[in-house]
Amino acid sequence: MARVIDVRSDTVTQPTDVMRSAMAAAVVGDDGYGEDPTIHELEGVFAALVGKEAAIFVPSGVMANQMALRVLTSPGDLVVTGRHHHVVSFEMGASARNASIQFAPIEDSSGFLDAEEVAEVVSAEFDHQPHIAALCLENTHMYAGGVPWGAREIASIVAAADGRPTHLDGARLFNASVATGEDPAALAAPATTVMTCLSKGLCAPVGSLLAGPADLMDRARVERKRLGGTVRQGGILAAAGLVALRTMRDRLVDDHRRARALADAFSTRFPESAYEPESCATNIVAFDHQRARELVARLDDRGLRGGTLSPRRARFVTHAGITDDDVDAAIDIITSFTWA
């Protein structure tokens, strides 16, 4: 079989041997009754890491985001966020379906929001516009290419929301922590609730966590039930999550280094994209190209598997399954690419 370098997403990672052993040995109980000790341990470890009172283990990051929006808003409310944030563009309209909310989207192509724009949207509520109930931020910002936010940047946007609660979609929060050198708790501190995925760069097979104040997490457990997210003897999955949180965070720096090497290659080979490789600070290479879909398809034919985020935006994501040798081979594919 021809070699395939799969950089479509860091969700394609495989659980490690240590994870598999931990899953096999996990002590479990019925989490619907709150009786799974391994899930309890995972939730406690995560809550401590992000500096929150309590946490909830859920099957997916989308579910965690939806639970947060349901406890922070009421039907008909507006949530201020970026127009390219995951909750807006990559959750199949789930927030309208599940929380019955509307978004007030702000331009975020750079990966950041403008505090003055946030303040202006919030202020417009005075002018008989819908109630602004919450703010949602994404760290790292996937669409912009895994752009990491520092704690000061997050705090400035939260302040512009004038006391509204904030949900931090931290699907790749630990990538942001590694890139900025800031503690995960510091990055999460300005937010009311925070979500992190275990099944991306941290390599767990399934699962995400939502953390926040204990009273909100009690309400979020009800929403998890309503969304079908109670996992019963889920300690088998939580055991892998514990290994992920305890052993897989430091290695993310390797993903970042490898992504930057790919970013340099793409920038050199496709100058028409005007891609600035310096913007690749974590594990996501994302750039605009007029023929993005065709480019991705042709690279796939050559053994480099990526994806698109829009008709003219390509994405390639490094992860634990990608080695330095894979990166060298990918660069060879990129540099030798022709449209013929």
Rosetta blueprint (number, residue, H / E / L):
1 M L
2 A L
3 R L
4 V L
5 I E
6 D E
7 V L
8 R L
9 S L
10 D H
11 T H
12 V H
13 T L
14 Q L
15 P L
16 T L
17 D H
18 V H
19 M H
20 R H
21 S H
22 A H
23 M H
24 A H
25 A H
26 A L
27 V L
28 V L
29 G L
30 D L
31 D H
32 G H
33 Y H
34 G L
35 E L
36 D L
37 P H
38 T H
39 I H
40 H H
41 E H
42 L H
43 E H
44 G H
45 V H
46 F H
47 A H
48 A H
49 L H
50 V H
51 G L
52 K L
53 E L
54 A E
55 A E
56 I E
57 F E
58 V E
59 P L
60 S L
61 G H
62 V H
63 M H
64 A H
65 N H
66 Q H
67 M H
68 A H
69 L H
70 R H
71 V H
72 L H
73 T L
74 S L
75 P L
76 G L
77 D L
78 L E
79 V E
80 V E
81 T E
82 G E
83 R L
84 H L
85 H L
86 H H
87 V H
88 V H
89 S H
90 F L
91 E L
92 M L
93 G L
94 A H
95 S H
96 A H
97 R H
98 N H
99 A L
100 S L
101 I L
102 Q E
103 F E
104 A E
105 P E
106 I E
107 E L
108 D L
109 S L
110 S L
111 G L
112 F L
113 L L
114 D L
115 A H
116 E H
117 E H
118 V H
119 A H
120 E H
121 V H
122 V H
123 S H
124 A H
125 E H
126 F H
127 D H
128 H L
129 Q L
130 P L
131 H L
132 I E
133 A E
134 A E
135 L E
136 C E
137 L E
138 E E
139 N L
140 T L
141 H E
142 M L
143 Y L
144 A L
145 G L
146 G L
147 V E
148 P L
149 W L
150 G L
151 A H
152 R H
153 E H
154 I H
155 A H
156 S H
157 I H
158 V H
159 A H
160 A H
161 A L
162 D L
163 G L
164 R L
165 P L
166 T E
167 H E
168 L E
169 D E
170 G L
171 A L
172 R L
173 L H
174 F H
175 N H
176 A H
177 S H
178 V H
179 A H
180 T H
181 G L
182 E L
183 D L
184 P H
185 A H
186 A H
187 L H
188 A H
189 A L
190 P L
191 A L
192 T L
193 T E
194 V E
195 M E
196 T E
197 C E
198 L L
199 S L
200 K L
201 G L
202 L L
203 C L
204 A L
205 P L
206 V L
207 G L
208 S E
209 L E
210 L E
211 A E
212 G E
213 P L
214 A H
215 D H
216 L H
217 M H
218 D H
219 R H
220 A H
221 R H
222 V H
223 E H
224 R H
225 K H
226 R H
227 L L
228 G L
229 G L
230 T L
231 V L
232 R L
233 Q L
234 G L
235 G H
236 I H
237 L H
238 A H
239 A H
240 A H
241 G H
242 L H
243 V H
244 A H
245 L H
246 R H
247 T H
248 M L
249 R L
250 D L
251 R L
252 L H
253 V H
254 D H
255 D H
256 H H
257 R H
258 R H
259 A H
260 R H
261 A H
262 L H
263 A H
264 D H
265 A H
266 F H
267 S H
268 T H
269 R H
270 F L
271 P H
272 E H
273 S H
274 A L
275 Y L
276 E L
277 P H
278 E H
279 S H
280 C L
281 A L
282 T L
283 N L
284 I E
285 V E
286 A E
287 F E
288 D E
289 H L
290 Q L
291 R L
292 A H
293 R H
294 E H
295 L H
296 V H
297 A H
298 R H
299 L H
300 D H
301 D H
302 R L
303 G L
304 L E
305 R E
306 G L
307 G E
308 T E
309 L E
310 S E
311 P L
312 R L
313 R E
314 A E
315 R E
316 F E
317 V E
318 T L
319 H L
320 A L
321 G L
322 I L
323 T L
324 D H
325 D H
326 D H
327 V H
328 D H
329 A H
330 A H
331 I H
332 D H
333 I H
334 I H
335 T H
336 S L
337 F L
338 T L
339 W L
340 A L
